[in-house]
Amino acid sequence: MASVIVGAADVFDPQFDARVIPVDCQGGTEKGLIQAAASTYPDAVRYYKSYCKLGYLKVGEIVEFAEAPNVWFAATRVFHTYPSRGSWILSCCEAIARMTKDRLALRIVVPALGSRSGRLDWESHREAMKFALGEGRRDVTIYLSPPWNVD
């Protein structure tokens, strides 16, 4: 099982081998971490928007692009103004755990998916996220960061 540490971590800190950015399935970049990612990883965000425009990204999935393999986009909701669902968040966490099985990434940071703009209660879904993420490879450490003011 992967080691899951709950604590404050900056998704954009270069010490991490991979980072998860919560997104919607429409290619929205209006607010949240995706807005910040647009300036840090412009090529990856451009590919994410194109992928959405083609209708490929489905809620509950993770997508990465060869041009930015250290940025993983987690589709936590259908549209940026719609709320997330716990089942979608858990599907994203399970996908993250699967992705660790064949990766060299040893340190991954995951924000509190669905907790801010997605309107899910962090306290009620933190343990489920922790469990799902823990199914990853043994030599992987996942930093699960609590919500912070991003809106």
N, CA and C atoms as a LAMMPS dump frame, in Angstrom:
ITEM: TIMESTEP
0
ITEM: NUMBER OF ATOMS
453
ITEM: BOX BOUNDS ff ff ff
-5.0000000000000000e+02 5.0000000000000000e+02
-5.0000000000000000e+02 5.0000000000000000e+02
-5.0000000000000000e+02 5.0000000000000000e+02
ITEM: ATOMS id mol type element x y z
1 1 1 N 0.831 -1.193 0
2 1 2 C 0 0 0
3 1 3 C 0.872 1.253 0
4 2 1 N 0.379 2.265 -0.678
5 2 2 C 1.079 3.552 -0.702
6 2 3 C 0.963 4.215 0.66
7 3 1 N 1.909 5.038 0.97
8 3 2 C 1.866 5.828 2.187
9 3 3 C 1.093 7.11 1.884
10 4 1 N 0.05 7.39 2.662
11 4 2 C -0.755 8.591 2.45
12 4 3 C -0.59 9.491 3.667
13 5 1 N -0.092 10.688 3.421
14 5 2 C 0.13 11.668 4.487
15 5 3 C -0.86 12.802 4.302
16 6 1 N -1.658 13.074 5.329
17 6 2 C -2.597 14.19 5.264
18 6 3 C -1.94 15.4 5.902
19 7 1 N -1.816 16.46 5.141
20 7 2 C -1.194 17.677 5.642
21 7 3 C -1.036 18.686 4.529
22 8 1 N -0.833 19.921 4.909
23 8 2 C -0.725 21.002 3.932
24 8 3 C 0.444 20.768 2.99
25 9 1 N 0.176 20.895 1.707
26 9 2 C 1.209 20.752 0.684
27 9 3 C 0.816 21.626 -0.498
28 10 1 N 1.803 22.236 -1.117
29 10 2 C 1.575 23.093 -2.274
30 10 3 C 1.618 22.243 -3.539
31 11 1 N 0.533 22.216 -4.271
32 11 2 C 0.442 21.418 -5.487
33 11 3 C 1.518 21.811 -6.497
34 12 1 N 1.962 23.048 -6.459
35 12 2 C 2.938 23.528 -7.433
36 12 3 C 4.384 23.449 -6.94
37 13 1 N 4.594 22.877 -5.769
38 13 2 C 5.941 22.722 -5.235
39 13 3 C 6.725 21.746 -6.111
40 14 1 N 7.891 22.138 -6.618
41 14 2 C 8.659 21.271 -7.511
42 14 3 C 9.228 20.016 -6.849
43 15 1 N 9.145 19.91 -5.519
44 15 2 C 9.644 18.702 -4.859
45 15 3 C 8.817 17.465 -5.2
46 16 1 N 7.592 17.665 -5.699
47 16 2 C 6.729 16.531 -6.021
48 16 3 C 6.982 16.04 -7.442
49 17 1 N 6.936 14.73 -7.6
50 17 2 C 7.15 14.113 -8.905
51 17 3 C 5.908 14.208 -9.781
52 18 1 N 4.744 14.316 -9.163
53 18 2 C 3.481 14.469 -9.893
54 18 3 C 2.504 15.227 -9.017
55 19 1 N 1.588 15.909 -9.678
56 19 2 C 0.575 16.676 -8.954
57 19 3 C -0.761 16.462 -9.631
58 20 1 N -1.823 16.518 -8.843
59 20 2 C -3.18 16.333 -9.349
60 20 3 C -3.882 17.689 -9.343
61 21 1 N -4.489 18.028 -10.468
62 21 2 C -5.22 19.276 -10.61
63 21 3 C -6.69 18.924 -10.84
64 22 1 N -7.588 19.342 -9.937
65 22 2 C -9.017 19.072 -10.158
66 22 3 C -9.572 19.942 -11.284
67 23 1 N -10.354 19.324 -12.158
68 23 2 C -10.916 20.025 -13.311
69 23 3 C -12.358 19.583 -13.541
70 24 1 N -13.028 20.303 -14.445
71 24 2 C -14.344 19.857 -14.894
72 24 3 C -14.188 19.212 -16.267
73 25 1 N -15.255 18.682 -16.802
74 25 2 C -15.205 17.978 -18.09
75 25 3 C -15.449 18.891 -19.281
76 26 1 N -15.628 20.177 -19.042
77 26 2 C -15.919 21.125 -20.116
78 26 3 C -14.7 21.945 -20.535
79 27 1 N -13.591 21.791 -19.84
80 27 2 C -12.386 22.548 -20.172
81 27 3 C -12.309 23.9 -19.495
82 28 1 N -13.082 24.068 -18.419
83 28 2 C -13.096 25.345 -17.71
84 28 3 C -11.788 25.635 -16.985
85 29 1 N -11.372 26.892 -17.043
86 29 2 C -10.156 27.323 -16.342
87 29 3 C -10.423 28.601 -15.557
88 30 1 N -11.695 28.824 -15.178
89 30 2 C -12.102 30.084 -14.583
90 30 3 C -11.629 30.312 -13.15
91 31 1 N -11.494 29.227 -12.378
92 31 2 C -11.098 29.412 -10.986
93 31 3 C -10.483 28.146 -10.423
94 32 1 N -9.955 28.271 -9.227
95 32 2 C -9.365 27.125 -8.558
96 32 3 C -7.953 26.828 -9.035
97 33 1 N -7.506 25.613 -8.755
98 33 2 C -6.14 25.221 -9.097
99 33 3 C -5.896 25.188 -10.602
100 34 1 N -6.928 24.911 -11.392
101 34 2 C -6.734 24.891 -12.842
102 34 3 C -6.395 26.286 -13.352
103 35 1 N -6.94 27.303 -12.725
104 35 2 C -6.613 28.678 -13.116
105 35 3 C -5.133 28.96 -12.861
106 36 1 N -4.645 28.539 -11.7
107 36 2 C -3.229 28.707 -11.379
108 36 3 C -2.356 27.832 -12.275
109 37 1 N -2.824 26.636 -12.606
110 37 2 C -2.06 25.725 -13.461
111 37 3 C -1.906 26.275 -14.871
112 38 1 N -2.86 27.088 -15.306
113 38 2 C -2.806 27.63 -16.666
114 38 3 C -1.551 28.473 -16.893
115 39 1 N -1.072 29.142 -15.858
116 39 2 C 0.147 29.932 -16.03
117 39 3 C 1.409 29.101 -15.784
118 40 1 N 1.313 28.085 -14.953
119 40 2 C 2.473 27.248 -14.64
120 40 3 C 2.706 26.153 -15.679
121 41 1 N 1.622 25.563 -16.173
122 41 2 C 1.69 24.47 -17.145
123 41 3 C 0.802 24.782 -18.35
124 42 1 N 1.103 25.835 -19.104
125 42 2 C 0.2 26.253 -20.184
126 42 3 C -0.023 25.184 -21.26
127 43 1 N 1.013 24.433 -21.608
128 43 2 C 0.837 23.401 -22.638
129 43 3 C -0.11 22.304 -22.164
130 44 1 N 0.069 21.864 -20.93
131 44 2 C -0.796 20.812 -20.381
132 44 3 C -2.244 21.287 -20.323
133 45 1 N -2.46 22.521 -19.912
134 45 2 C -3.824 23.051 -19.811
135 45 3 C -4.431 23.197 -21.209
136 46 1 N -3.647 23.577 -22.178
137 46 2 C -4.144 23.669 -23.552
138 46 3 C -4.598 22.286 -24.047
139 47 1 N -3.814 21.257 -23.762
140 47 2 C -4.209 19.896 -24.149
141 47 3 C -5.464 19.456 -23.402
142 48 1 N -5.545 19.785 -22.123
143 48 2 C -6.745 19.457 -21.329
144 48 3 C -7.986 20.092 -21.966
145 49 1 N -7.902 21.359 -22.331
146 49 2 C -9.046 22.049 -22.924
147 49 3 C -9.444 21.408 -24.263
148 50 1 N -8.466 21.05 -25.065
149 50 2 C -8.749 20.394 -26.354
150 50 3 C -9.39 19.03 -26.139
151 51 1 N -8.876 18.295 -25.175
152 51 2 C -9.396 16.967 -24.844
153 51 3 C -10.868 17.067 -24.447
154 52 1 N -11.182 18.077 -23.646
155 52 2 C -12.568 18.293 -23.225
156 52 3 C -13.45 18.697 -24.398
157 53 1 N -12.937 19.555 -25.237
158 53 2 C -13.7 20.026 -26.39
159 53 3 C -14.113 18.86 -27.28
160 54 1 N -13.262 17.848 -27.349
161 54 2 C -13.566 16.652 -28.135
162 54 3 C -14.513 15.696 -27.397
163 55 1 N -14.803 16.007 -26.133
164 55 2 C -15.724 15.184 -25.35
165 55 3 C -15.106 13.921 -24.771
166 56 1 N -13.775 13.886 -24.681
167 56 2 C -13.104 12.676 -24.209
168 56 3 C -13.053 12.534 -22.69
169 57 1 N -12.981 13.632 -21.962
170 57 2 C -12.826 13.541 -20.512
171 57 3 C -14.169 13.276 -19.845
172 58 1 N -14.22 12.238 -19.05
173 58 2 C -15.433 11.855 -18.325
174 58 3 C -15.212 12.056 -16.83
175 59 1 N -16.266 12.423 -16.159
176 59 2 C -16.177 12.678 -14.73
177 59 3 C -15.72 11.414 -13.996
178 60 1 N -14.826 11.597 -13.028
179 60 2 C -14.287 10.47 -12.272
180 60 3 C -13.019 9.893 -12.874
181 61 1 N -12.551 10.474 -13.97
182 61 2 C -11.348 9.98 -14.644
183 61 3 C -10.151 10.895 -14.396
184 62 1 N -8.976 10.331 -14.643
185 62 2 C -7.719 11.072 -14.583
186 62 3 C -7.128 11.054 -15.991
187 63 1 N -6.575 12.18 -16.403
188 63 2 C -5.912 12.233 -17.701
189 63 3 C -4.574 12.945 -17.534
190 64 1 N -3.595 12.48 -18.284
191 64 2 C -2.291 13.138 -18.338
192 64 3 C -1.871 13.188 -19.788
193 65 1 N -0.982 14.101 -20.102
194 65 2 C -0.519 14.266 -21.468
195 65 3 C 0.993 14.109 -21.494
196 66 1 N 1.497 13.512 -22.555
197 66 2 C 2.936 13.248 -22.677
198 66 3 C 3.76 14.524 -22.54
199 67 1 N 3.191 15.656 -22.932
200 67 2 C 3.907 16.931 -22.873
201 67 3 C 4.11 17.42 -21.438
202 68 1 N 3.324 16.914 -20.509
203 68 2 C 3.449 17.301 -19.09
204 68 3 C 3.074 16.102 -18.221
205 69 1 N 3.92 15.063 -18.204
206 69 2 C 3.566 13.834 -17.489
207 69 3 C 3.493 13.974 -15.965
208 70 1 N 3.961 15.091 -15.451
209 70 2 C 3.912 15.279 -13.997
210 70 3 C 2.663 16.046 -13.551
211 71 1 N 1.739 16.303 -14.484
212 71 2 C 0.48 16.983 -14.169
213 71 3 C -0.658 16.039 -14.522
214 72 1 N -1.427 15.633 -13.517
215 72 2 C -2.542 14.72 -13.716
216 72 3 C -3.829 15.49 -13.474
217 73 1 N -4.718 15.516 -14.464
218 73 2 C -5.989 16.222 -14.342
219 73 3 C -7.069 15.261 -13.86
220 74 1 N -7.721 15.626 -12.757
221 74 2 C -8.776 14.798 -12.169
222 74 3 C -10.131 15.445 -12.438
223 75 1 N -10.963 14.772 -13.214
224 75 2 C -12.292 15.297 -13.547
225 75 3 C -13.234 15.072 -12.37
226 76 1 N -13.365 16.092 -11.536
227 76 2 C -14.149 15.963 -10.307
228 76 3 C -15.594 16.441 -10.442
229 77 1 N -15.905 17.067 -11.579
230 77 2 C -17.29 17.491 -11.821
231 77 3 C -17.516 17.73 -13.3
232 78 1 N -18.778 17.801 -13.661
233 78 2 C -19.139 17.938 -15.064
234 78 3 C -18.857 19.35 -15.569
235 79 1 N -19.269 20.346 -14.815
236 79 2 C -19.126 21.748 -15.206
237 79 3 C -18.673 22.535 -13.988
238 80 1 N -17.917 23.601 -14.184
239 80 2 C -17.294 24.284 -13.048
240 80 3 C -18.283 24.877 -12.047
241 81 1 N -19.52 25.12 -12.428
242 81 2 C -20.49 25.646 -11.459
243 81 3 C -21.313 24.544 -10.792
244 82 1 N -21.142 23.308 -11.235
245 82 2 C -21.88 22.185 -10.651
246 82 3 C -21.085 21.594 -9.489
247 83 1 N -21.785 21.016 -8.509
248 83 2 C -21.061 20.38 -7.398
249 83 3 C -20.45 19.034 -7.805
250 84 1 N -19.463 18.624 -7.039
251 84 2 C -18.862 17.295 -7.211
252 84 3 C -19.741 16.268 -6.511
253 85 1 N -19.457 15.015 -6.76
254 85 2 C -20.11 13.905 -6.048
255 85 3 C -19.021 13.045 -5.43
256 86 1 N -19.319 12.515 -4.268
257 86 2 C -18.351 11.665 -3.582
258 86 3 C -17.895 10.494 -4.427
259 87 1 N -18.798 9.888 -5.174
260 87 2 C -18.436 8.735 -6.009
261 87 3 C -17.446 9.129 -7.107
262 88 1 N -17.554 10.348 -7.627
263 88 2 C -16.62 10.812 -8.651
264 88 3 C -15.237 11.022 -8.053
265 89 1 N -15.223 11.564 -6.837
266 89 2 C -13.942 11.8 -6.161
267 89 3 C -13.246 10.468 -5.884
268 90 1 N -14.006 9.503 -5.4
269 90 2 C -13.406 8.186 -5.128
270 90 3 C -12.92 7.518 -6.41
271 91 1 N -13.651 7.684 -7.506
272 91 2 C -13.192 7.138 -8.794
273 91 3 C -11.869 7.776 -9.2
274 92 1 N -11.74 9.076 -8.983
275 92 2 C -10.473 9.761 -9.283
276 92 3 C -9.346 9.215 -8.405
277 93 1 N -9.621 9.033 -7.12
278 93 2 C -8.596 8.511 -6.203
279 93 3 C -8.176 7.1 -6.588
280 94 1 N -9.132 6.272 -6.977
281 94 2 C -8.804 4.914 -7.415
282 94 3 C -7.962 4.953 -8.687
283 95 1 N -8.281 5.877 -9.585
284 95 2 C -7.495 6.017 -10.818
285 95 3 C -6.071 6.479 -10.51
286 96 1 N -5.927 7.384 -9.551
287 96 2 C -4.595 7.845 -9.139
288 96 3 C -3.786 6.667 -8.601
289 97 1 N -4.416 5.866 -7.75
290 97 2 C -3.737 4.694 -7.185
291 97 3 C -3.303 3.74 -8.299
292 98 1 N -4.163 3.529 -9.291
293 98 2 C -3.791 2.651 -10.416
294 98 3 C -2.621 3.231 -11.203
295 99 1 N -2.628 4.547 -11.378
296 99 2 C -1.554 5.185 -12.142
297 99 3 C -0.198 5.027 -11.464
298 100 1 N -0.168 4.904 -10.156
299 100 2 C 1.105 4.766 -9.45
300 100 3 C 1.734 3.397 -9.673
301 101 1 N 0.954 2.439 -10.095
302 101 2 C 1.462 1.067 -10.208
303 101 3 C 2.521 0.903 -11.288
304 102 1 N 2.496 1.736 -12.311
305 102 2 C 3.496 1.597 -13.373
306 102 3 C 4.269 2.894 -13.612
307 103 1 N 4.389 3.696 -12.586
308 103 2 C 5.082 4.977 -12.691
309 103 3 C 6.32 4.999 -11.814
310 104 1 N 7.205 5.886 -12.143
311 104 2 C 8.381 6.102 -11.313
312 104 3 C 8.146 7.225 -10.304
313 105 1 N 7.009 7.887 -10.405
314 105 2 C 6.709 8.985 -9.486
315 105 3 C 6.656 8.455 -8.059
316 106 1 N 7.451 9.029 -7.216
317 106 2 C 7.513 8.562 -5.84
318 106 3 C 6.77 9.481 -4.87
319 107 1 N 6.644 10.743 -5.227
320 107 2 C 5.987 11.711 -4.348
321 107 3 C 4.917 12.452 -5.153
322 108 1 N 3.676 12.241 -4.767
323 108 2 C 2.539 12.806 -5.489
324 108 3 C 1.735 13.659 -4.524
325 109 1 N 1.31 14.832 -4.976
326 109 2 C 0.475 15.684 -4.137
327 109 3 C -0.932 15.726 -4.73
328 110 1 N -1.907 15.502 -3.856
329 110 2 C -3.312 15.487 -4.241
330 110 3 C -4.054 16.498 -3.363
331 111 1 N -4.689 17.493 -3.968
332 111 2 C -5.461 18.437 -3.156
333 111 3 C -6.755 17.78 -2.676
334 112 1 N -7.472 18.454 -1.829
335 112 2 C -8.749 17.955 -1.301
336 112 3 C -9.785 18.014 -2.417
337 113 1 N -9.79 17 -3.258
338 113 2 C -10.66 16.978 -4.432
339 113 3 C -12.13 17.157 -4.037
340 114 1 N -12.777 18.093 -4.699
341 114 2 C -14.207 18.32 -4.474
342 114 3 C -14.566 19.132 -3.254
343 115 1 N -13.579 19.571 -2.488
344 115 2 C -13.875 20.218 -1.202
345 115 3 C -14.136 21.711 -1.275
346 116 1 N -13.599 22.379 -2.231
347 116 2 C -13.801 23.834 -2.297
348 116 3 C -14.96 24.144 -3.229
349 117 1 N -14.672 24.376 -4.47
350 117 2 C -15.711 24.721 -5.441
351 117 3 C -16.666 23.561 -5.692
352 118 1 N -16.2 22.343 -5.462
353 118 2 C -17.048 21.168 -5.646
354 118 3 C -18.065 20.97 -4.54
355 119 1 N -17.898 21.725 -3.446
356 119 2 C -18.853 21.802 -2.337
357 119 3 C -19.021 20.524 -1.512
358 120 1 N -18.059 19.623 -1.553
359 120 2 C -18.131 18.448 -0.688
360 120 3 C -17.47 18.757 0.649
361 121 1 N -17.948 18.117 1.688
362 121 2 C -17.403 18.317 3.026
363 121 3 C -16.125 17.496 3.186
364 122 1 N -15.022 18.183 3.414
365 122 2 C -13.715 17.546 3.558
366 122 3 C -13.715 16.502 4.663
367 123 1 N -14.282 16.84 5.798
368 123 2 C -14.27 15.917 6.942
369 123 3 C -14.988 14.612 6.622
370 124 1 N -16.041 14.674 5.824
371 124 2 C -16.815 13.464 5.561
372 124 3 C -16.206 12.574 4.475
373 125 1 N -15.364 13.104 3.594
374 125 2 C -14.81 12.232 2.563
375 125 3 C -13.288 12.073 2.613
376 126 1 N -12.633 12.687 3.578
377 126 2 C -11.176 12.574 3.701
378 126 3 C -10.72 11.125 3.895
379 127 1 N -11.337 10.39 4.794
380 127 2 C -10.885 9.019 5.073
381 127 3 C -11.107 8.088 3.884
382 128 1 N -12.215 8.283 3.169
383 128 2 C -12.465 7.461 1.985
384 128 3 C -11.41 7.743 0.915
385 129 1 N -11.056 9.026 0.749
386 129 2 C -10.004 9.382 -0.205
387 129 3 C -8.679 8.754 0.211
388 130 1 N -8.381 8.848 1.491
389 130 2 C -7.13 8.305 2.016
390 130 3 C -7.043 6.8 1.758
391 131 1 N -8.14 6.098 1.983
392 131 2 C -8.166 4.655 1.764
393 131 3 C -7.961 4.327 0.279
394 132 1 N -8.708 5.012 -0.598
395 132 2 C -8.609 4.735 -2.034
396 132 3 C -7.201 5.038 -2.555
397 133 1 N -6.62 6.137 -2.121
398 133 2 C -5.267 6.495 -2.56
399 133 3 C -4.234 5.503 -2.037
400 134 1 N -4.482 4.937 -0.874
401 134 2 C -3.551 4.006 -0.261
402 134 3 C -3.394 2.698 -1.009
403 135 1 N -4.252 2.458 -1.991
404 135 2 C -4.17 1.228 -2.778
405 135 3 C -3.055 1.27 -3.815
406 136 1 N -2.321 2.373 -3.87
407 136 2 C -1.232 2.517 -4.835
408 136 3 C -0.001 1.706 -4.451
409 137 1 N 1.038 1.862 -5.252
410 137 2 C 2.286 1.129 -5.066
411 137 3 C 2.923 1.426 -3.723
412 138 1 N 3.58 0.463 -3.161
413 138 2 C 4.157 0.558 -1.826
414 138 3 C 5.212 1.644 -1.68
415 139 1 N 6.016 1.88 -2.699
416 139 2 C 7.102 2.846 -2.583
417 139 3 C 6.685 4.263 -2.994
418 140 1 N 5.39 4.508 -3.043
419 140 2 C 4.861 5.822 -3.411
420 140 3 C 4.336 6.525 -2.16
421 141 1 N 4.648 7.799 -2.044
422 141 2 C 4.101 8.614 -0.959
423 141 3 C 3.153 9.632 -1.579
424 142 1 N 1.935 9.656 -1.074
425 142 2 C 0.916 10.575 -1.572
426 142 3 C 0.606 11.58 -0.477
427 143 1 N 0.746 12.841 -0.803
428 143 2 C 0.43 13.916 0.136
429 143 3 C -0.977 14.403 -0.172
430 144 1 N -1.879 14.178 0.746
431 144 2 C -3.273 14.588 0.602
432 144 3 C -3.449 15.892 1.369
433 145 1 N -3.587 16.975 0.624
434 145 2 C -3.613 18.299 1.224
435 145 3 C -5.037 18.752 1.514
436 146 1 N -5.293 19.222 2.756
437 146 2 C -6.62 19.741 3.109
438 146 3 C -6.975 20.969 2.277
439 147 1 N -8.239 21.351 2.265
440 147 2 C -8.636 22.516 1.464
441 147 3 C -7.967 23.792 1.927
442 148 1 N -7.747 24.677 0.993
443 148 2 C -7.228 26.006 1.293
444 148 3 C -7.998 26.981 0.415
445 149 1 N -7.895 28.245 0.703
446 149 2 C -8.686 29.252 0.006
447 149 3 C -8.179 29.452 -1.403
448 150 1 N -8.951 28.954 -2.37
449 150 2 C -8.535 28.984 -3.752
450 150 3 C -9.582 29.631 -4.655
451 151 1 N -10.78 29.824 -4.178
452 151 2 C -11.853 30.35 -5.03
453 151 3 C -11.486 31.726 -5.504
